[in-house]
């Protein structure tokens, strides 16, 4: 559950970045992006708001950061939309069964994912890191200007 809950930090950081970028009525800006349910679309909206507001170099960094966030969202979505299961044979793992499965008789190996505890912990850590970098991006790249040593940590993480 903590891995699912950790995603809310990413959503909040995206909202704050968007509100900062549009620099207008923060209530209306927040309401407009929160009305969008699809995270991919939210990424496009944030990128569109940033396009004319920041330098090309900063924009490229932001696009990489949004790409990493989108990949993490896809993994998090499995936890929220697939059916959870448990097996005594795998006591430290969560089994995820595709939502399209109606009966256990029809299950194939591609319909079941095994998430060891360490993978779920890694998901939590990655969501926290994305949240941290979205917040840092606003502070470093937008408010304080380019700081090479601070950006290097961000670039290293984005390149992995």
C-alpha positions in Angstrom: 0.0 0.0 0.0 2.9 2.4 0.7 4.1 2.0 -2.9 0.7 3.0 -4.2 0.5 5.9 -1.7 4.0 7.1 -2.6 2.6 8.1 -6.0 0.6 10.9 -4.5 3.9 12.8 -3.9 4.7 12.7 -7.6 1.2 14.0 -8.5 1.5 16.8 -5.9 5.0 17.8 -7.2 3.7 17.8 -10.8 0.8 20.0 -9.8 3.1 22.5 -8.0 5.5 22.6 -11.0 2.6 23.3 -13.4 1.1 26.0 -11.2 4.5 27.6 -11.0 5.0 27.4 -14.8 1.7 29.0 -15.7 2.2 31.8 -13.1 -1.5 32.7 -13.1 -4.4 32.1 -10.9 -3.1 29.1 -8.9 -6.6 27.8 -8.0 -7.7 27.7 -11.6 -4.4 26.2 -12.8 -4.6 23.5 -10.2 -8.3 22.8 -11.0 -7.5 22.5 -14.7 -4.7 20.0 -14.4 -6.4 18.0 -11.6 -9.4 17.6 -14.0 -7.2 15.4 -16.2 -7.1 11.8 -15.1 -4.5 10.5 -17.5 -1.0 11.0 -16.2 0.5 11.0 -19.8 -1.8 13.9 -20.7 -0.7 15.7 -17.5 2.9 15.3 -18.7 2.0 16.9 -22.0 0.3 19.8 -20.3 3.3 20.5 -18.0 5.7 20.2 -21.0 3.5 22.6 -23.0 3.5 25.1 -20.2 7.2 24.8 -19.8 8.0 25.1 -23.6 8.1 28.9 -23.8 8.8 29.6 -20.1 12.3 28.0 -19.8 15.5 27.6 -21.9 15.8 24.7 -24.3 18.4 22.9 -22.1 16.1 23.1 -19.1 13.2 22.0 -21.2 15.1 18.9 -22.4 15.9 18.0 -18.8 12.3 18.4 -17.9 11.2 16.1 -20.7 13.6 13.4 -19.5 12.2 13.8 -15.9 8.6 13.5 -17.2 9.6 10.4 -19.2 11.0 8.8 -16.1 7.8 9.7 -14.1 5.6 8.2 -16.9 7.5 4.9 -16.8 7.1 4.8 -13.0 3.4 5.5 -13.3 2.9 2.5 -15.6 4.5 0.3 -13.0 2.4 1.8 -10.2 -0.7 1.3 -12.2 -0.2 -2.4 -12.1 -0.6 -2.3 -8.3 -3.8 -0.4 -8.5 -5.5 -2.1 -11.4 -4.4 -5.7 -11.3 -5.8 -8.2 -8.7 -3.6 -8.9 -5.8 -2.8 -12.4 -4.7 -0.7 -14.3 -2.3 1.1 -17.7 -2.4 2.6 -19.6 0.5 5.3 -20.6 -1.9 6.3 -17.0 -2.3 5.8 -15.5 1.2 7.8 -12.3 0.4 6.1 -11.5 -2.8 2.8 -10.0 -4.1 1.2 -11.7 -7.0 -0.6 -9.5 -9.5 -3.2 -11.1 -11.8 -4.4 -9.4 -15.0 -7.8 -7.7 -14.6 -9.0 -9.5 -17.7 -8.9 -13.0 -16.1 -12.3 -14.3 -15.2 -11.3 -17.7 -13.9 -8.1 -19.3 -12.5 -8.6 -22.1 -15.2 -7.8 -19.5 -17.9 -4.6 -18.1 -16.3 -1.3 -18.3 -18.2 2.1 -17.2 -16.9 1.9 -13.9 -18.8 -1.3 -13.0 -16.9 0.4 -13.2 -13.5 3.3 -11.0 -12.3 5.4 -11.7 -9.2 6.5 -8.6 -7.3 9.1 -9.5 -4.7 9.1 -7.2 -1.7 12.4 -5.6 -2.9 10.7 -4.5 -6.1 7.9 -2.9 -4.2 10.4 -1.2 -2.0 12.2 0.0 -5.1 9.0 1.4 -6.5 8.4 3.4 -3.3 12.0 4.7 -3.5 11.7 5.6 -7.1 8.4 7.5 -6.6 10.1 9.4 -3.7 13.1 10.2 -5.9 10.8 11.4 -8.7 9.0 13.6 -6.2 12.3 15.0 -4.9 13.6 15.7 -8.4 10.4 17.4 -9.6 10.6 19.7 -6.5 14.3 20.2 -7.0 13.8 20.9 -10.7 11.5 23.8 -9.9 13.9 25.2 -7.3 17.2 24.6 -9.1 16.4 25.0 -12.8 13.6 27.5 -12.6 14.2 29.6 -9.5 17.9 29.6 -8.8 19.2 29.1 -12.4 21.6 26.5 -13.6 23.8 25.0 -10.9 26.0 22.4 -12.5 26.8 20.3 -9.4 23.1 20.1 -8.5 22.0 19.3 -12.1 24.7 16.6 -12.4 23.0 14.4 -9.8 19.7 14.8 -11.7 21.3 14.1 -15.1 23.0 11.0 -13.8 19.8 9.6 -12.5 17.9 10.4 -15.7 20.5 8.7 -17.8 20.2 5.3 -16.1 
